[in-house]
Amino acid sequence: MSGRDLLSLSIEALLAHRLRYGLSMLAIAVGVFAVVAMSSLGQGTRRYIEAQASTFGTSVISINPGKVSTQGIPGAMGGSARKLTLDDARALARLPGVVAATPYAGGTAELEFGGRTRRVLVMGVGGRMPEAWSMRVAAGRFLPDVDWDRRSALVVLGPRAARELFGGQSPLGHAVRIARARYRVIGIMESKGQMLGFDLDDVAYIPVASAITLFNRPELAEIDMLAASIEGSRRLAERARALMIDRHRDEDVTIVTQADAMKMVGSILSVVTGTVTGIAAVSLLVGAIGIFTVLWIVVQERVAEIGLVKALGATRDQVLRWYLCEAALTAIAGGLAGLLAGAGGAALLARAVPAIEAYTPPGVALLALGMALTAGLVAGIVPALRAAGLDPIESLRAE
């Protein structure tokens, strides 16, 4: 019996018992679907967050007020009474290994020009913000790199804010009003796009001292430092932590590196992946039991057929391979259906919700198919051995 004959007999058997084998395929497909769909969304989410995080570079260190002992949002669990100040920012900027640093304070305000009004995020920053945040000026220049205590009526606009207010006209040199205060436009930033749903192009940048006065907030929302490398950012983060403990007499700030952020994302996705793997394992177990049950019943119903095949010269190994081939085809068919449904479903969800990305790693697809095939073969061993062990004469008498 050739391999082609085995395949032909197996396909005929599957078609003859479509409902029975179809239910087994469905159980296998559900398990593979769960693995592929959630892995696709998980990997897509990881790639999306990595891309978003790299918007400001990969060696940026953020210092936020309030200590978070468990992973979460800075300041959300037990913040400190002492806030971040410009003196803290200056002390951090002097640390060894700091390439550039900028304080940040801000809020939303009305931006007005020529009868047009637009509500934008007004960010009070330092003159080296473009270097610290890996941003560039498209036209004009950025805010002067002067002492952070100095106020000035200068503003740099994001490209969308400039376009919405000025249309095709160049805003350079024109005066705009921010919360009724006049500011002269000296630059336009390059497009940076969106980050986690926030439009980085619809922004107005003013000196940090001006923002503190404008919003009447003496404290800083954040201090950002740029290290020379990812490895250097870890050492710089430890220096910053030690400095803030010395200045505040307590560890009352949250310091986050890009590596910390990605580690947090990885931990969350690992939990999700583990849960999905458990669900998939149960589904594959149900599918394997289904294949075992179907094959056991099929062998019982086809005793005479097996006896005839063996009487015509089929060996024990050939009969064994025959039934294992049926089990393998059932598992692979279910696995392919689950793979297509999982990858397709994840892609459709990503298309419907722009904030979600989907990416199916080839390794995950192969692993899911391998799991399905293994479950099918393991489930088919006992029925196949039973079929292979039948005596041809006794089998024909049973008919």
Secondary structure as UniProt FT lines:
FT   HELIX           3..16
FT   HELIX           18..53
FT   HELIX           54..56
FT   STRAND          60..65
FT   TURN            74..75
FT   HELIX           86..93
FT   TURN            96..97
FT   STRAND          98..113
FT   TURN            114..115
FT   STRAND          116..125
FT   TURN            127..128
FT   HELIX           129..132
FT   TURN            133..134
FT   STRAND          137..140
FT   TURN            148..149
FT   STRAND          154..157
FT   HELIX           159..166
FT   TURN            167..168
FT   TURN            172..173
FT   STRAND          175..178
FT   TURN            179..180
FT   STRAND          181..189
FT   STRAND          194..195
FT   TURN            196..197
FT   STRAND          198..199
FT   TURN            200..201
FT   STRAND          203..207
FT   HELIX           208..215
FT   STRAND          222..227
FT   HELIX           230..248
FT   STRAND          253..257
FT   HELIX           258..301
FT   HELIX           303..311
FT   TURN            312..313
FT   HELIX           316..352
FT   TURN            354..355
FT   HELIX           362..388
FT   HELIX           392..398
//
